[in-house]
Amino acid sequence: MVSRANNHAKDYGVTGMRVTSKHVLAAGLVEAGTGDSLAEAREARYFDTPAGRVALISVP
């Protein structure tokens, strides 16, 4: 799980943010705190494990 809501998320613009998301997701990680809209960035993300579900909230 990766929290992406920080003051450097858009250092390389929207393209950089999207490329980073592509690589994070390709690695099988769950990310929160970023998206194409503020509403999307504020959504909780979930990771299911054999022991239960884990939520990550990362508010920009």
C-alpha distance matrix in Angstrom:
0.0 3.8 6.8 9.6 12.4 14.8 18.3 17.7 15.7 19.1 21.0 21.7 22.3 20.9 21.3 19.1 16.4 16.7 17.0 13.8 12.1 14.1 13.0 9.2 10.0 12.8 10.7 9.2 5.6 4.6 5.7 7.8 11.0 12.8 15.3 18.9 20.0 19.4 19.2 16.5 14.4 15.0 13.9 11.4 8.8 8.7 7.7 11.1 12.1 15.8 15.8 14.6 12.1 9.2 9.0 7.3 10.3 10.6 14.3 16.0
3.8 0.0 3.8 6.1 9.2 11.3 14.7 14.0 12.1 15.5 17.3 18.2 18.9 17.9 18.5 16.1 13.3 14.3 14.7 11.2 10.0 12.8 11.7 8.1 10.0 12.9 11.2 10.8 7.0 6.1 4.6 6.4 8.7 10.3 13.2 16.9 18.0 17.3 17.8 15.3 12.6 13.7 13.5 11.8 9.8 11.1 11.0 14.6 15.9 19.6 19.5 18.2 15.4 12.3 11.1 8.3 10.0 9.0 12.3 13.3
6.8 3.8 0.0 3.8 5.8 8.1 11.8 11.8 10.1 13.7 15.7 17.3 17.6 16.8 18.1 15.8 12.8 14.4 15.5 12.1 11.1 14.5 14.0 10.7 12.6 15.8 14.6 14.2 10.5 8.7 5.9 5.2 6.0 8.4 11.9 15.6 16.1 14.7 15.6 13.6 10.4 11.1 11.8 10.6 9.9 12.1 13.0 16.7 18.4 22.1 21.5 19.8 16.8 13.4 11.3 7.7 7.9 5.8 8.9 9.7
9.6 6.1 3.8 0.0 3.8 6.0 9.2 8.8 6.4 10.0 12.2 13.6 13.8 13.1 14.6 12.4 9.2 11.4 12.7 9.6 9.0 12.7 12.7 10.2 12.3 15.4 14.9 15.1 11.8 10.2 6.6 5.9 5.0 5.9 9.6 13.0 13.8 12.8 14.4 12.4 9.0 10.8 12.2 12.1 11.6 14.4 15.6 19.4 21.3 25.1 24.9 23.0 19.8 16.6 14.3 10.7 10.1 7.1 8.9 8.3
12.4 9.2 5.8 3.8 0.0 3.8 7.1 8.3 6.5 9.8 12.2 14.4 14.1 13.6 15.9 14.0 10.8 13.4 15.4 12.6 12.1 15.9 16.3 13.9 15.8 19.0 18.7 18.7 15.3 13.2 9.5 7.3 4.4 6.2 9.9 12.9 12.7 10.8 12.8 11.8 8.0 9.1 11.5 12.1 12.8 15.9 17.8 21.5 23.6 27.3 26.7 24.6 21.3 18.0 15.1 11.3 9.5 5.8 6.0 4.7
14.8 11.3 8.1 6.0 3.8 0.0 3.8 5.5 5.6 8.8 10.2 13.2 13.5 14.0 16.3 14.0 11.5 14.8 16.3 13.5 14.0 17.7 17.6 15.6 18.1 21.0 20.4 21.0 17.6 16.1 12.5 10.8 8.1 9.3 12.8 15.3 15.2 13.3 15.9 15.2 11.4 12.5 15.2 15.8 16.4 19.4 20.9 24.6 26.4 30.1 29.4 27.5 24.4 20.9 18.2 14.5 12.7 9.0 8.8 6.6
18.3 14.7 11.8 9.2 7.1 3.8 0.0 3.8 5.8 7.5 8.1 11.6 12.0 13.4 16.0 13.7 12.0 15.7 17.0 14.8 15.9 19.4 19.4 18.0 20.7 23.3 23.0 23.9 20.7 19.4 15.8 14.2 11.2 11.5 14.5 16.3 16.2 14.5 17.6 17.3 13.7 15.1 18.1 19.1 19.9 23.0 24.5 28.3 30.1 33.8 33.2 31.3 28.1 24.7 22.0 18.2 16.2 12.5 11.5 8.5
17.7 14.0 11.8 8.8 8.3 5.5 3.8 0.0 3.8 5.5 5.2 8.5 9.8 11.6 13.4 10.6 9.6 13.4 14.1 11.9 13.7 16.9 16.7 15.8 18.7 20.9 20.7 22.1 19.3 18.5 15.1 14.4 12.0 11.5 14.3 16.0 16.8 15.9 19.0 18.0 14.6 16.7 19.3 20.1 20.2 23.2 24.3 28.1 29.8 33.5 33.2 31.6 28.5 25.2 22.8 19.0 17.7 14.0 13.8 11.0
15.7 12.1 10.1 6.4 6.5 5.6 5.8 3.8 0.0 3.8 5.9 7.9 8.2 8.8 10.8 8.4 6.3 10.0 11.3 9.2 10.4 13.7 14.1 13.1 15.7 18.1 18.3 19.5 16.7 15.7 12.2 11.5 9.2 8.0 10.6 12.5 13.5 13.1 16.0 14.6 11.4 14.0 16.3 17.4 17.3 20.4 21.7 25.5 27.5 31.3 31.3 29.4 26.2 23.0 20.5 16.9 15.7 12.2 12.1 9.4
19.1 15.5 13.7 10.0 9.8 8.8 7.5 5.5 3.8 0.0 3.8 5.3 4.7 6.2 8.5 6.9 5.9 9.5 11.0 10.1 11.7 14.5 15.4 15.2 17.5 19.7 20.4 21.8 19.5 18.5 15.1 14.4 11.8 9.7 11.2 11.9 13.2 13.3 16.7 15.5 12.9 15.8 18.3 19.9 20.0 23.2 24.7 28.4 30.6 34.4 34.6 32.6 29.3 26.3 23.7 20.2 18.7 15.3 14.6 11.4
21.0 17.3 15.7 12.2 12.2 10.2 8.1 5.2 5.9 3.8 0.0 3.8 5.6 8.6 10.0 7.6 8.2 11.8 12.3 11.4 13.8 16.3 16.5 16.7 19.5 21.2 21.6 23.5 21.3 20.9 17.6 17.3 14.9 13.2 14.8 15.6 16.9 17.0 20.4 19.3 16.5 19.3 21.8 23.2 23.0 26.0 27.2 30.9 32.8 36.6 36.7 35.0 31.8 28.8 26.4 22.8 21.5 18.0 17.5 14.3
21.7 18.2 17.3 13.6 14.4 13.2 11.6 8.5 7.9 5.3 3.8 0.0 3.8 6.9 6.9 4.8 7.0 9.8 9.8 9.9 12.7 14.4 14.8 15.9 18.4 19.6 20.5 22.7 21.0 20.9 17.9 18.2 16.3 13.8 14.8 15.0 17.1 18.0 21.2 19.6 17.4 20.6 22.7 24.2 23.6 26.6 27.5 31.2 33.1 36.9 37.4 35.7 32.6 29.8 27.5 24.1 23.2 19.9 19.7 16.6
22.3 18.9 17.6 13.8 14.1 13.5 12.0 9.8 8.2 4.7 5.6 3.8 0.0 3.8 5.4 5.4 6.4 8.8 10.1 10.9 12.6 14.5 15.8 16.7 18.6 20.2 21.6 23.3 21.6 21.0 17.8 17.6 15.4 12.5 12.6 12.1 14.1 15.3 18.6 17.3 15.5 18.8 21.0 23.0 22.7 26.0 27.4 31.0 33.3 37.1 37.6 35.6 32.3 29.6 27.1 23.8 22.5 19.3 18.6 15.4
20.9 17.9 16.8 13.1 13.6 14.0 13.4 11.6 8.8 6.2 8.6 6.9 3.8 0.0 3.8 5.4 5.0 6.2 8.6 9.9 10.6 12.3 14.4 15.3 16.5 18.3 20.1 21.4 19.9 19.0 15.9 15.7 13.8 10.3 9.6 8.7 11.2 13.1 16.0 14.4 13.1 16.7 18.4 20.7 20.4 23.6 25.2 28.7 31.3 35.0 35.7 33.5 30.1 27.7 25.1 22.1 20.9 18.1 17.4 14.6
21.3 18.5 18.1 14.6 15.9 16.3 16.0 13.4 10.8 8.5 10.0 6.9 5.4 3.8 0.0 3.8 5.4 5.2 6.1 8.6 9.9 10.5 12.5 14.2 15.4 16.5 18.6 20.3 19.4 19.1 16.6 17.2 16.0 12.5 11.7 10.9 14.1 16.3 18.8 16.7 15.7 19.4 20.6 22.5 21.6 24.5 25.6 28.9 31.4 35.0 36.1 34.1 30.8 28.7 26.4 23.6 22.9 20.3 20.2 17.7
19.1 16.1 15.8 12.4 14.0 14.0 13.7 10.6 8.4 6.9 7.6 4.8 5.4 5.4 3.8 0.0 3.8 5.4 5.1 6.1 8.6 9.8 10.7 12.2 14.2 15.3 16.7 18.8 17.5 17.6 15.0 15.9 14.8 11.8 12.1 12.5 15.4 16.9 19.6 17.3 15.5 19.1 20.5 21.9 20.7 23.5 24.3 27.8 29.9 33.5 34.4 32.7 29.6 27.1 25.1 22.1 21.6 18.8 19.1 16.6
16.4 13.3 12.8 9.2 10.8 11.5 12.0 9.6 6.3 5.9 8.2 7.0 6.4 5.0 5.4 3.8 0.0 3.8 5.6 5.2 6.3 8.7 10.2 10.6 12.3 14.2 15.6 17.0 15.3 14.7 11.8 12.3 11.1 8.0 8.6 9.6 12.3 13.6 16.1 13.7 11.8 15.4 16.7 18.1 17.2 20.1 21.2 24.8 27.1 30.8 31.5 29.6 26.3 23.9 21.6 18.6 17.9 15.2 15.6 13.4
16.7 14.3 14.4 11.4 13.4 14.8 15.7 13.4 10.0 9.5 11.8 9.8 8.8 6.2 5.2 5.4 3.8 0.0 3.8 5.4 5.0 6.2 8.8 9.8 10.5 12.2 14.3 15.6 14.6 14.1 11.8 12.9 12.5 9.0 8.3 8.8 12.2 14.4 16.2 13.3 12.4 16.1 16.7 18.2 16.8 19.5 20.5 23.8 26.3 29.9 31.0 29.1 25.8 23.8 21.7 19.2 18.9 16.8 17.4 15.7
17.0 14.7 15.5 12.7 15.4 16.3 17.0 14.1 11.3 11.0 12.3 9.8 10.1 8.6 6.1 5.1 5.6 3.8 0.0 3.8 5.4 5.0 6.4 8.7 10.0 10.5 12.5 14.6 14.1 14.7 13.0 14.8 14.9 11.9 11.8 12.6 16.0 18.0 19.8 16.8 15.6 19.2 19.6 20.6 18.7 20.9 21.3 24.5 26.5 30.1 31.4 29.8 26.9 24.9 23.3 20.8 21.0 18.9 20.0 18.4
13.8 11.2 12.1 9.6 12.6 13.5 14.8 11.9 9.2 10.1 11.4 9.9 10.9 9.9 8.6 6.1 5.2 5.4 3.8 0.0 3.8 5.4 5.2 6.1 8.6 9.8 10.8 12.8 11.6 12.2 10.2 12.3 12.6 10.3 11.3 13.2 16.1 17.4 19.1 16.1 14.3 17.6 18.1 18.5 16.6 18.8 19.0 22.3 24.1 27.7 28.8 27.3 24.4 22.1 20.6 17.9 18.4 16.2 17.6 16.3
12.1 10.0 11.1 9.0 12.1 14.0 15.9 13.7 10.4 11.7 13.8 12.7 12.6 10.6 9.9 8.6 6.3 5.0 5.4 3.8 0.0 3.8 5.4 5.0 6.0 8.4 9.9 10.9 9.6 9.4 7.7 9.8 10.7 8.3 8.8 11.0 14.0 15.4 16.6 13.2 11.9 15.2 15.0 15.5 13.4 15.6 16.1 19.4 21.6 25.2 26.3 24.6 21.6 19.5 17.9 15.6 16.1 14.5 16.1 15.3
14.1 12.8 14.5 12.7 15.9 17.7 19.4 16.9 13.7 14.5 16.3 14.4 14.5 12.3 10.5 9.8 8.7 6.2 5.0 5.4 3.8 0.0 3.8 5.6 5.4 6.0 8.7 10.1 10.2 11.0 10.4 13.0 14.3 11.9 11.6 13.1 16.5 18.4 19.3 15.8 15.1 18.4 17.8 18.2 15.7 17.3 17.3 20.1 22.2 25.6 27.2 25.7 22.9 21.4 20.2 18.3 19.3 18.0 19.7 19.0
13.0 11.7 14.0 12.7 16.3 17.6 19.4 16.7 14.1 15.4 16.5 14.8 15.8 14.4 12.5 10.7 10.2 8.8 6.4 5.2 5.4 3.8 0.0 3.8 5.5 5.0 6.2 8.8 9.0 10.9 10.7 13.8 15.4 13.6 14.2 16.2 19.4 20.9 21.9 18.4 17.1 20.2 19.7 19.5 16.7 17.9 17.2 20.0 21.5 24.8 26.4 25.4 22.9 21.1 20.4 18.5 19.9 18.5 20.7 20.1
9.2 8.1 10.7 10.2 13.9 15.6 18.0 15.8 13.1 15.2 16.7 15.9 16.7 15.3 14.2 12.2 10.6 9.8 8.7 6.1 5.0 5.6 3.8 0.0 3.8 5.5 5.3 6.8 5.6 7.3 7.2 10.7 12.7 11.7 13.0 15.7 18.3 19.3 20.0 16.6 15.0 17.6 16.9 16.3 13.4 14.5 13.8 16.9 18.4 21.9 23.1 22.0 19.5 17.5 16.8 14.8 16.4 15.3 17.9 17.8
10.0 10.0 12.6 12.3 15.8 18.1 20.7 18.7 15.7 17.5 19.5 18.4 18.6 16.5 15.4 14.2 12.3 10.5 10.0 8.6 6.0 5.4 5.5 3.8 0.0 3.8 5.3 5.1 5.3 6.5 7.6 11.0 13.6 12.4 12.8 15.2 18.0 19.3 19.4 15.7 15.0 17.5 16.1 15.5 12.2 13.0 12.3 15.0 16.9 20.2 21.9 20.6 18.0 16.7 16.1 14.9 16.7 16.3 18.8 19.1
12.8 12.9 15.8 15.4 19.0 21.0 23.3 20.9 18.1 19.7 21.2 19.6 20.2 18.3 16.5 15.3 14.2 12.2 10.5 9.8 8.4 6.0 5.0 5.5 3.8 0.0 3.8 5.3 7.4 9.8 11.2 14.8 17.2 15.8 16.0 18.1 21.2 22.8 23.0 19.2 18.6 21.3 19.9 19.2 15.9 16.1 14.8 17.0 18.4 21.4 23.5 22.6 20.5 19.5 19.4 18.3 20.4 19.9 22.5 22.6
10.7 11.2 14.6 14.9 18.7 20.4 23.0 20.7 18.3 20.4 21.6 20.5 21.6 20.1 18.6 16.7 15.6 14.3 12.5 10.8 9.9 8.7 6.2 5.3 5.3 3.8 0.0 3.8 5.6 9.0 10.8 14.6 17.3 16.6 17.6 20.2 23.0 24.0 24.3 20.7 19.6 21.8 20.5 19.2 15.8 15.6 13.7 15.9 16.6 19.6 21.5 21.0 19.2 17.9 18.3 17.2 19.7 19.3 22.3 22.7
9.2 10.8 14.2 15.1 18.7 21.0 23.9 22.1 19.5 21.8 23.5 22.7 23.3 21.4 20.3 18.8 17.0 15.6 14.6 12.8 10.9 10.1 8.8 6.8 5.1 5.3 3.8 0.0 3.8 6.8 9.7 13.4 16.6 16.3 17.2 20.0 22.4 23.3 23.0 19.3 18.6 20.4 18.5 16.9 13.2 12.5 10.3 12.2 13.2 16.2 18.3 17.6 15.8 14.9 15.5 15.1 17.9 18.2 21.3 22.3
5.6 7.0 10.5 11.8 15.3 17.6 20.7 19.3 16.7 19.5 21.3 21.0 21.6 19.9 19.4 17.5 15.3 14.6 14.1 11.6 9.6 10.2 9.0 5.6 5.3 7.4 5.6 3.8 0.0 3.8 6.5 10.1 13.4 13.6 15.1 18.3 20.3 20.7 20.6 17.2 15.9 17.5 15.9 14.1 10.7 10.4 8.7 11.5 12.7 16.2 17.5 16.5 14.3 12.6 12.8 11.8 14.5 14.6 17.9 18.9
4.6 6.1 8.7 10.2 13.2 16.1 19.4 18.5 15.7 18.5 20.9 20.9 21.0 19.0 19.1 17.6 14.7 14.1 14.7 12.2 9.4 11.0 10.9 7.3 6.5 9.8 9.0 6.8 3.8 0.0 3.8 6.9 10.5 11.2 12.6 16.0 17.6 17.7 17.2 13.9 12.7 14.0 12.2 10.3 6.9 7.2 6.8 10.3 12.4 16.1 16.9 15.2 12.3 10.4 9.7 8.6 11.1 11.6 14.8 16.2
5.7 4.6 5.9 6.6 9.5 12.5 15.8 15.1 12.2 15.1 17.6 17.9 17.8 15.9 16.6 15.0 11.8 11.8 13.0 10.2 7.7 10.4 10.7 7.2 7.6 11.2 10.8 9.7 6.5 3.8 0.0 3.8 7.0 7.6 9.7 13.3 14.7 14.5 14.6 11.5 9.6 11.2 10.3 9.2 6.8 8.9 9.7 13.4 15.7 19.5 19.9 17.9 14.7 12.2 10.4 8.0 9.3 8.8 11.7 12.7
7.8 6.4 5.2 5.9 7.3 10.8 14.2 14.4 11.5 14.4 17.3 18.2 17.6 15.7 17.2 15.9 12.3 12.9 14.8 12.3 9.8 13.0 13.8 10.7 11.0 14.8 14.6 13.4 10.1 6.9 3.8 0.0 3.8 5.8 8.3 12.0 12.4 11.5 11.5 9.0 6.6 7.6 7.2 6.6 5.8 9.0 11.0 14.7 17.3 21.1 21.0 18.5 15.0 12.3 9.5 6.5 6.3 5.5 8.0 9.4
11.0 8.7 6.0 5.0 4.4 8.1 11.2 12.0 9.2 11.8 14.9 16.3 15.4 13.8 16.0 14.8 11.1 12.5 14.9 12.6 10.7 14.3 15.4 12.7 13.6 17.2 17.3 16.6 13.4 10.5 7.0 3.8 0.0 3.8 7.0 10.5 10.3 8.8 9.8 8.1 4.6 5.9 7.5 8.3 8.9 12.4 14.7 18.4 21.0 24.7 24.4 21.8 18.3 15.4 12.3 8.9 7.1 4.5 5.4 5.8
12.8 10.3 8.4 5.9 6.2 9.3 11.5 11.5 8.0 9.7 13.2 13.8 12.5 10.3 12.5 11.8 8.0 9.0 11.9 10.3 8.3 11.9 13.6 11.7 12.4 15.8 16.6 16.3 13.6 11.2 7.6 5.8 3.8 0.0 3.8 7.2 8.0 7.8 9.4 7.0 4.2 7.5 8.9 10.6 10.6 14.1 16.3 20.0 22.7 26.5 26.6 24.1 20.5 18.0 15.0 12.0 10.6 8.3 8.5 7.5
15.3 13.2 11.9 9.6 9.9 12.8 14.5 14.3 10.6 11.2 14.8 14.8 12.6 9.6 11.7 12.1 8.6 8.3 11.8 11.3 8.8 11.6 14.2 13.0 12.8 16.0 17.6 17.2 15.1 12.6 9.7 8.3 7.0 3.8 0.0 3.8 5.4 6.9 8.0 5.2 4.6 8.3 9.1 11.6 11.6 15.1 17.5 20.8 23.9 27.6 28.1 25.4 21.7 19.7 16.7 14.3 12.9 11.3 11.1 10.1
18.9 16.9 15.6 13.0 12.9 15.3 16.3 16.0 12.5 11.9 15.6 15.0 12.1 8.7 10.9 12.5 9.6 8.8 12.6 13.2 11.0 13.1 16.2 15.7 15.2 18.1 20.2 20.0 18.3 16.0 13.3 12.0 10.5 7.2 3.8 0.0 3.8 7.1 8.5 6.5 7.3 10.7 11.6 14.6 14.8 18.3 20.7 23.9 27.2 30.8 31.4 28.6 24.9 23.1 20.1 17.9 16.3 14.7 13.9 12.4
20.0 18.0 16.1 13.8 12.7 15.2 16.2 16.8 13.5 13.2 16.9 17.1 14.1 11.2 14.1 15.4 12.3 12.2 16.0 16.1 14.0 16.5 19.4 18.3 18.0 21.2 23.0 22.4 20.3 17.6 14.7 12.4 10.3 8.0 5.4 3.8 0.0 3.8 5.3 5.2 6.2 8.7 10.2 13.7 14.9 18.6 21.5 24.7 28.0 31.6 31.8 28.8 25.0 23.2 19.8 17.6 15.3 13.9 12.2 10.8
19.4 17.3 14.7 12.8 10.8 13.3 14.5 15.9 13.1 13.3 17.0 18.0 15.3 13.1 16.3 16.9 13.6 14.4 18.0 17.4 15.4 18.4 20.9 19.3 19.3 22.8 24.0 23.3 20.7 17.7 14.5 11.5 8.8 7.8 6.9 7.1 3.8 0.0 3.8 5.4 5.0 6.2 8.9 12.3 14.3 18.0 21.2 24.4 27.7 31.2 31.0 27.9 24.2 22.0 18.4 16.0 13.1 11.5 9.1 7.9
19.2 17.8 15.6 14.4 12.8 15.9 17.6 19.0 16.0 16.7 20.4 21.2 18.6 16.0 18.8 19.6 16.1 16.2 19.8 19.1 16.6 19.3 21.9 20.0 19.4 23.0 24.3 23.0 20.6 17.2 14.6 11.5 9.8 9.4 8.0 8.5 5.3 3.8 0.0 3.8 5.5 5.2 6.6 10.3 12.6 16.2 19.6 22.5 26.0 29.4 29.1 25.8 22.1 20.3 16.7 15.0 12.3 11.8 9.8 10.0
16.5 15.3 13.6 12.4 11.8 15.2 17.3 18.0 14.6 15.5 19.3 19.6 17.3 14.4 16.7 17.3 13.7 13.3 16.8 16.1 13.2 15.8 18.4 16.6 15.7 19.2 20.7 19.3 17.2 13.9 11.5 9.0 8.1 7.0 5.2 6.5 5.2 5.4 3.8 0.0 3.8 5.4 5.4 8.9 10.1 13.7 16.9 19.9 23.3 26.8 26.9 23.7 20.0 18.4 15.0 13.3 11.3 10.9 10.1 10.5
14.4 12.6 10.4 9.0 8.0 11.4 13.7 14.6 11.4 12.9 16.5 17.4 15.5 13.1 15.7 15.5 11.8 12.4 15.6 14.3 11.9 15.1 17.1 15.0 15.0 18.6 19.6 18.6 15.9 12.7 9.6 6.6 4.6 4.2 4.6 7.3 6.2 5.0 5.5 3.8 0.0 3.8 5.6 8.4 9.7 13.5 16.4 19.8 22.9 26.5 26.4 23.5 19.7 17.5 14.0 11.5 9.2 7.8 7.0 7.0
15.0 13.7 11.1 10.8 9.1 12.5 15.1 16.7 14.0 15.8 19.3 20.6 18.8 16.7 19.4 19.1 15.4 16.1 19.2 17.6 15.2 18.4 20.2 17.6 17.5 21.3 21.8 20.4 17.5 14.0 11.2 7.6 5.9 7.5 8.3 10.7 8.7 6.2 5.2 5.4 3.8 0.0 3.8 6.5 9.2 12.9 16.2 19.4 22.4 25.9 25.3 22.2 18.5 16.2 12.5 10.2 7.2 6.7 5.2 7.0
13.9 13.5 11.8 12.2 11.5 15.2 18.1 19.3 16.3 18.3 21.8 22.7 21.0 18.4 20.6 20.5 16.7 16.7 19.6 18.1 15.0 17.8 19.7 16.9 16.1 19.9 20.5 18.5 15.9 12.2 10.3 7.2 7.5 8.9 9.1 11.6 10.2 8.9 6.6 5.4 5.6 3.8 0.0 3.8 6.4 9.8 13.4 16.3 19.6 23.0 22.6 19.3 15.5 13.8 10.2 8.9 6.9 8.1 8.2 10.4
11.4 11.8 10.6 12.1 12.1 15.8 19.1 20.1 17.4 19.9 23.2 24.2 23.0 20.7 22.5 21.9 18.1 18.2 20.6 18.5 15.5 18.2 19.5 16.3 15.5 19.2 19.2 16.9 14.1 10.3 9.2 6.6 8.3 10.6 11.6 14.6 13.7 12.3 10.3 8.9 8.4 6.5 3.8 0.0 3.8 6.7 10.3 13.1 16.2 19.6 19.0 15.7 12.0 10.0 6.4 5.6 4.7 7.4 9.0 12.0
8.8 9.8 9.9 11.6 12.8 16.4 19.9 20.2 17.3 20.0 23.0 23.6 22.7 20.4 21.6 20.7 17.2 16.8 18.7 16.6 13.4 15.7 16.7 13.4 12.2 15.9 15.8 13.2 10.7 6.9 6.8 5.8 8.9 10.6 11.6 14.8 14.9 14.3 12.6 10.1 9.7 9.2 6.4 3.8 0.0 3.8 7.1 10.2 13.4 17.0 16.9 13.9 10.2 8.4 5.7 5.3 6.7 8.9 11.4 13.9
8.7 11.1 12.1 14.4 15.9 19.4 23.0 23.2 20.4 23.2 26.0 26.6 26.0 23.6 24.5 23.5 20.1 19.5 20.9 18.8 15.6 17.3 17.9 14.5 13.0 16.1 15.6 12.5 10.4 7.2 8.9 9.0 12.4 14.1 15.1 18.3 18.6 18.0 16.2 13.7 13.5 12.9 9.8 6.7 3.8 0.0 3.8 6.5 9.8 13.2 13.3 10.3 6.7 5.6 4.5 6.4 9.0 11.7 14.6 17.4
7.7 11.0 13.0 15.6 17.8 20.9 24.5 24.3 21.7 24.7 27.2 27.5 27.4 25.2 25.6 24.3 21.2 20.5 21.3 19.0 16.1 17.3 17.2 13.8 12.3 14.8 13.7 10.3 8.7 6.8 9.7 11.0 14.7 16.3 17.5 20.7 21.5 21.2 19.6 16.9 16.4 16.2 13.4 10.3 7.1 3.8 0.0 3.8 6.5 10.2 10.8 8.6 5.7 5.2 6.5 8.3 11.7 14.1 17.4 20.0
11.1 14.6 16.7 19.4 21.5 24.6 28.3 28.1 25.5 28.4 30.9 31.2 31.0 28.7 28.9 27.8 24.8 23.8 24.5 22.3 19.4 20.1 20.0 16.9 15.0 17.0 15.9 12.2 11.5 10.3 13.4 14.7 18.4 20.0 20.8 23.9 24.7 24.4 22.5 19.9 19.8 19.4 16.3 13.1 10.2 6.5 3.8 0.0 3.8 7.0 8.1 6.0 4.4 6.3 8.8 11.5 14.9 17.6 20.8 23.5
12.1 15.9 18.4 21.3 23.6 26.4 30.1 29.8 27.5 30.6 32.8 33.1 33.3 31.3 31.4 29.9 27.1 26.3 26.5 24.1 21.6 22.2 21.5 18.4 16.9 18.4 16.6 13.2 12.7 12.4 15.7 17.3 21.0 22.7 23.9 27.2 28.0 27.7 26.0 23.3 22.9 22.4 19.6 16.2 13.4 9.8 6.5 3.8 0.0 3.8 5.3 5.1 5.9 7.6 11.0 13.6 17.2 19.8 23.2 26.0
15.8 19.6 22.1 25.1 27.3 30.1 33.8 33.5 31.3 34.4 36.6 36.9 37.1 35.0 35.0 33.5 30.8 29.9 30.1 27.7 25.2 25.6 24.8 21.9 20.2 21.4 19.6 16.2 16.2 16.1 19.5 21.1 24.7 26.5 27.6 30.8 31.6 31.2 29.4 26.8 26.5 25.9 23.0 19.6 17.0 13.2 10.2 7.0 3.8 0.0 3.8 5.6 8.2 10.6 14.2 17.1 20.6 23.4 26.8 29.7
15.8 19.5 21.5 24.9 26.7 29.4 33.2 33.2 31.3 34.6 36.7 37.4 37.6 35.7 36.1 34.4 31.5 31.0 31.4 28.8 26.3 27.2 26.4 23.1 21.9 23.5 21.5 18.3 17.5 16.9 19.9 21.0 24.4 26.6 28.1 31.4 31.8 31.0 29.1 26.9 26.4 25.3 22.6 19.0 16.9 13.3 10.8 8.1 5.3 3.8 0.0 3.8 7.2 9.3 13.0 16.0 19.4 22.3 25.7 28.8
14.6 18.2 19.8 23.0 24.6 27.5 31.3 31.6 29.4 32.6 35.0 35.7 35.6 33.5 34.1 32.7 29.6 29.1 29.8 27.3 24.6 25.7 25.4 22.0 20.6 22.6 21.0 17.6 16.5 15.2 17.9 18.5 21.8 24.1 25.4 28.6 28.8 27.9 25.8 23.7 23.5 22.2 19.3 15.7 13.9 10.3 8.6 6.0 5.1 5.6 3.8 0.0 3.8 6.7 10.1 13.5 16.7 19.9 23.0 26.2
12.1 15.4 16.8 19.8 21.3 24.4 28.1 28.5 26.2 29.3 31.8 32.6 32.3 30.1 30.8 29.6 26.3 25.8 26.9 24.4 21.6 22.9 22.9 19.5 18.0 20.5 19.2 15.8 14.3 12.3 14.7 15.0 18.3 20.5 21.7 24.9 25.0 24.2 22.1 20.0 19.7 18.5 15.5 12.0 10.2 6.7 5.7 4.4 5.9 8.2 7.2 3.8 0.0 3.8 6.6 10.2 13.3 16.5 19.5 22.7
9.2 12.3 13.4 16.6 18.0 20.9 24.7 25.2 23.0 26.3 28.8 29.8 29.6 27.7 28.7 27.1 23.9 23.8 24.9 22.1 19.5 21.4 21.1 17.5 16.7 19.5 17.9 14.9 12.6 10.4 12.2 12.3 15.4 18.0 19.7 23.1 23.2 22.0 20.3 18.4 17.5 16.2 13.8 10.0 8.4 5.6 5.2 6.3 7.6 10.6 9.3 6.7 3.8 0.0 3.8 6.8 10.2 13.2 16.5 19.6
9.0 11.1 11.3 14.3 15.1 18.2 22.0 22.8 20.5 23.7 26.4 27.5 27.1 25.1 26.4 25.1 21.6 21.7 23.3 20.6 17.9 20.2 20.4 16.8 16.1 19.4 18.3 15.5 12.8 9.7 10.4 9.5 12.3 15.0 16.7 20.1 19.8 18.4 16.7 15.0 14.0 12.5 10.2 6.4 5.7 4.5 6.5 8.8 11.0 14.2 13.0 10.1 6.6 3.8 0.0 3.8 6.6 10.0 12.9 16.2
7.3 8.3 7.7 10.7 11.3 14.5 18.2 19.0 16.9 20.2 22.8 24.1 23.8 22.1 23.6 22.1 18.6 19.2 20.8 17.9 15.6 18.3 18.5 14.8 14.9 18.3 17.2 15.1 11.8 8.6 8.0 6.5 8.9 12.0 14.3 17.9 17.6 16.0 15.0 13.3 11.5 10.2 8.9 5.6 5.3 6.4 8.3 11.5 13.6 17.1 16.0 13.5 10.2 6.8 3.8 0.0 3.8 6.4 9.8 12.8
10.3 10.0 7.9 10.1 9.5 12.7 16.2 17.7 15.7 18.7 21.5 23.2 22.5 20.9 22.9 21.6 17.9 18.9 21.0 18.4 16.1 19.3 19.9 16.4 16.7 20.4 19.7 17.9 14.5 11.1 9.3 6.3 7.1 10.6 12.9 16.3 15.3 13.1 12.3 11.3 9.2 7.2 6.9 4.7 6.7 9.0 11.7 14.9 17.2 20.6 19.4 16.7 13.3 10.2 6.6 3.8 0.0 3.8 6.3 9.8
10.6 9.0 5.8 7.1 5.8 9.0 12.5 14.0 12.2 15.3 18.0 19.9 19.3 18.1 20.3 18.8 15.2 16.8 18.9 16.2 14.5 18.0 18.5 15.3 16.3 19.9 19.3 18.2 14.6 11.6 8.8 5.5 4.5 8.3 11.3 14.7 13.9 11.5 11.8 10.9 7.8 6.7 8.1 7.4 8.9 11.7 14.1 17.6 19.8 23.4 22.3 19.9 16.5 13.2 10.0 6.4 3.8 0.0 3.8 6.5
14.3 12.3 8.9 8.9 6.0 8.8 11.5 13.8 12.1 14.6 17.5 19.7 18.6 17.4 20.2 19.1 15.6 17.4 20.0 17.6 16.1 19.7 20.7 17.9 18.8 22.5 22.3 21.3 17.9 14.8 11.7 8.0 5.4 8.5 11.1 13.9 12.2 9.1 9.8 10.1 7.0 5.2 8.2 9.0 11.4 14.6 17.4 20.8 23.2 26.8 25.7 23.0 19.5 16.5 12.9 9.8 6.3 3.8 0.0 3.8
16.0 13.3 9.7 8.3 4.7 6.6 8.5 11.0 9.4 11.4 14.3 16.6 15.4 14.6 17.7 16.6 13.4 15.7 18.4 16.3 15.3 19.0 20.1 17.8 19.1 22.6 22.7 22.3 18.9 16.2 12.7 9.4 5.8 7.5 10.1 12.4 10.8 7.9 10.0 10.5 7.0 7.0 10.4 12.0 13.9 17.4 20.0 23.5 26.0 29.7 28.8 26.2 22.7 19.6 16.2 12.8 9.8 6.5 3.8 0.0
